[in-house]
Amino acid sequence: MSQPNDPLHGKTLQVIVESLVEQYGWEELGDRINIRCFTHDPSVKSSLKFLRKTPWARSKVELLYVQSIKSSPWANLKPKE
C-alpha cells in the first residue's frame, strides 16, 4: 500500500526532528514552536521523548515539517523518468 500524497509517510519522528533542526536550528525552532524541549538545553533525544508522549506538540512539529517541505525550493521537482 502506497501513500504518495502523505509527506509524513515513511518518515520517523527522529528524521523529522533532525531535519527541522538542520533547517532552522534549535533557537529558531524554539521560536516557531515554543515548547521547553526546544528552548531549554535541547537535544534530539529529549525532544523525541517529549514529543512521543505529547500528541499536541507532535502535531505542531509534523505540521511545521510539512510546511517546510512545501516551501522548499526542491518541492516542485519531479523525478526523472
Buried (B, 14 or more C-beta within 10 A) or exposed (E): EEEEEEBBEEBEBEEBBBBBBEBBEBEEBBEBBEBEBBBEEBEBEBBBEBBEEBEEBBEBBBEBBBEBBEEEEEEEEEEEE
